[in-house]
């Protein structure tokens, strides 16, 4: 979980400079319009909703518009059309952000998790690298499945059965997808050294 690269992300130069709207190529503009006109554009204070150059991972994806469009379309389905309730989906996302020490991803999705009803104590425990002491059964299933998947590159029969019995095969697939997709987002943001909005302080402590 310890990621020296992300620890200095806000203190170093961003690698992929934001592209002014007037400098976008035709292909990049198609991608930018798809992102802004999709469901992300309705999320308050999101990188897709703010005026000016696209921020967050979208700025990086503009460099490869064909792949970027596939990625953003996949992400929209995972975020907004999952069979998992928003609170559980966001829980899986912040588990992934913690695993990758992705400051930007945590900054964006911890807030969304709380807005969806996640107990702040759960978020705090995850941020500190601990298993939360008090979770609902659904939260425990999602947390344990996600963390085990990241840490062991698979899940045990017992962990799989818990998820399958509660969420069915579609739910298990959606849970795999949200974890995998946000690994890609974490990679993008950490390689870019994407700065936090407004010069915010990195929210995740470094784990030893």
C-alpha positions in Angstrom: 0.0 0.0 0.0 2.9 2.4 0.5 3.4 4.5 -2.6 6.2 7.0 -2.4 5.2 8.4 -5.8 1.8 9.5 -4.5 3.2 10.9 -1.3 4.9 13.7 -3.2 2.2 14.0 -5.9 0.9 17.4 -4.9 4.5 18.8 -4.4 5.7 17.8 -7.9 4.9 19.0 -11.3 1.9 17.3 -13.0 3.2 15.3 -15.9 0.3 15.6 -18.3 -0.4 19.3 -18.6 -4.1 20.3 -18.9 -5.0 20.9 -22.5 -6.9 24.2 -23.2 -10.3 23.6 -24.8 -9.3 25.6 -27.9 -6.2 23.3 -28.4 -8.1 20.0 -28.4 -8.0 18.0 -31.6 -11.3 16.9 -33.2 -10.9 13.4 -31.7 -10.1 14.8 -28.3 -13.1 17.1 -28.5 -15.4 14.2 -29.1 -14.0 12.5 -26.0 -14.3 15.6 -23.9 -17.9 16.2 -25.0 -18.8 12.6 -24.2 -17.4 12.9 -20.7 -19.1 16.3 -20.0 -22.4 15.3 -21.5 -22.6 12.0 -19.6 -23.7 11.3 -16.0 -20.3 12.6 -14.6 -21.2 16.1 -15.8 -24.1 16.2 -13.3 -21.9 15.3 -10.3 -21.2 18.6 -8.4 -17.6 19.6 -8.3 -16.4 16.7 -10.3 -13.5 17.0 -12.8 -16.1 16.5 -15.6 -18.4 19.3 -14.3 -15.9 22.1 -13.9 -15.5 24.6 -16.7 -12.2 24.9 -18.6 -9.8 22.1 -19.4 -10.7 18.6 -18.3 -9.1 17.5 -15.1 -8.5 14.3 -13.1 -7.8 11.2 -15.1 -9.8 12.5 -18.1 -6.9 14.9 -18.9 -4.6 12.0 -19.3 -7.0 9.9 -21.4 -7.3 12.7 -23.9 -3.8 11.7 -25.1 -5.3 8.5 -26.5 -8.9 9.4 -27.5 -10.0 6.0 -28.8 -8.8 4.2 -25.7 -9.9 7.1 -23.5 -13.5 6.9 -24.9 -13.7 3.2 -24.1 -12.4 3.7 -20.6 -14.7 6.6 -19.8 -17.7 4.6 -21.2 -16.8 1.6 -19.1 -16.4 3.9 -16.0 -19.8 5.5 -16.5 -21.4 2.0 -16.6 -19.5 0.9 -13.5 -20.3 4.0 -11.5 -23.9 4.8 -12.6 -25.4 1.4 -13.8 -23.9 -1.0 -11.3 -26.2 -3.5 -9.5 -24.5 -2.5 -6.3 -26.0 0.4 -4.3 -24.0 3.7 -4.6 -22.7 3.4 -1.0 -21.3 -0.1 -1.6 -19.8 0.9 -4.9 -18.1 3.9 -3.4 -16.9 1.7 -0.5 -15.1 -0.5 -3.0 -13.6 2.6 -4.7 -12.1 3.9 -1.5 -10.7 0.5 -0.6 -9.0 0.6 -4.0 -7.8 4.2 -3.5 -6.3 3.1 -0.1 -4.5 0.1 -1.7 -2.9 2.3 -4.3 -2.5 5.3 -1.9 -4.2 7.3 -4.7 -4.7 10.7 -3.0 -6.8 12.2 -5.8 -9.1 9.2 -6.0 -9.6 9.2 -2.3 -10.2 12.9 -2.2 -12.9 12.6 -4.9 -14.7 9.4 -3.7 -14.4 9.5 0.0 -16.8 12.5 -0.1 -19.2 10.7 -2.4 -19.1 7.6 -0.1 -20.1 9.8 2.9 -22.8 11.5 0.8 -24.1 8.0 -0.1 -24.4 7.2 3.6 -21.1 5.5 4.6 -20.3 6.0 8.3 -17.3 8.3 8.6 -15.7 5.9 11.0 -15.5 3.3 8.3 -13.7 5.7 6.0 -11.3 6.7 8.7 -10.4 3.1 9.5 -9.8 2.3 5.9 -7.6 5.5 5.5 -5.5 4.2 8.4 -5.2 0.8 6.8 -7.4 -1.0 9.3 -10.5 -3.2 8.9 -13.4 -1.1 10.2 -14.7 -2.4 13.5 -18.4 -1.8 12.8 -19.9 -2.5 9.3 -23.2 -3.8 8.1 -23.1 -7.3 6.6 -23.3 -5.8 3.1 -20.4 -3.4 3.8 -18.3 -6.2 5.4 -18.8 -8.4 2.3 -17.8 -5.6 -0.1 -14.9 -4.4 2.0 -13.5 -7.9 2.6 -13.9 -9.1 -1.0 -12.3 -5.9 -2.3 -9.4 -5.9 0.0 -8.7 -9.6 -0.4 -8.8 -9.3 -4.1 -6.2 -6.5 -4.1 -3.9 -8.2 -1.5 -4.0 -11.8 -2.8 -5.0 -11.3 -6.4 -8.0 -13.6 -5.9 -10.6 -14.4 -3.2 -11.1 -17.5 -1.1 -14.1 -19.8 -1.6 -15.6 -18.5 1.7 -15.3 -14.8 0.6 -16.7 -15.6 -2.9 -19.7 -17.5 -1.4 -20.5 -14.6 0.9 -20.6 -12.2 -2.0 -22.4 -14.6 -4.3 -25.1 -15.5 -1.8 -25.8 -11.8 -1.1 -25.4 -10.1 -4.5 -25.7 -12.9 -7.1 -23.4 -13.5 -10.0 -24.1 -10.1 -11.5 -23.2 -8.4 -8.2 -19.9 -10.3 -8.0 -19.0 -9.3 -11.5 -19.9 -5.7 -10.8 -17.8 -5.8 -7.6 -14.8 -7.2 -9.6 -15.3 -4.5 -12.2 -15.4 -1.5 -9.9 -12.2 -2.7 -8.2 -10.4 -3.3 -11.5 -11.5 -0.1 -13.1 -10.4 2.0 -10.2 -7.0 0.3 -10.3 -6.6 1.8 -13.8 -7.8 5.2 -12.6 -5.3 5.0 -9.7 -2.5 4.1 -12.1 -3.4 7.0 -14.3 -3.6 9.6 -11.5 -0.4 8.4 -9.7 1.7 8.3 -12.9 0.4 11.8 -13.8 0.9 13.1 -10.2 -2.5 14.8 -10.6 -2.7 17.6 -8.1 -5.5 17.8 -5.7 -8.1 20.5 -6.3 -7.4 23.8 -4.7 -4.0 22.7 -3.4 -5.7 20.5 -0.8 -3.5 18.5 1.6 -3.2 14.8 0.7 -5.8 13.0 2.8 -4.2 9.6 3.0 -1.4 8.9 5.4 1.5 6.8 4.2 1.3 3.3 5.6 4.4 1.5 6.9 
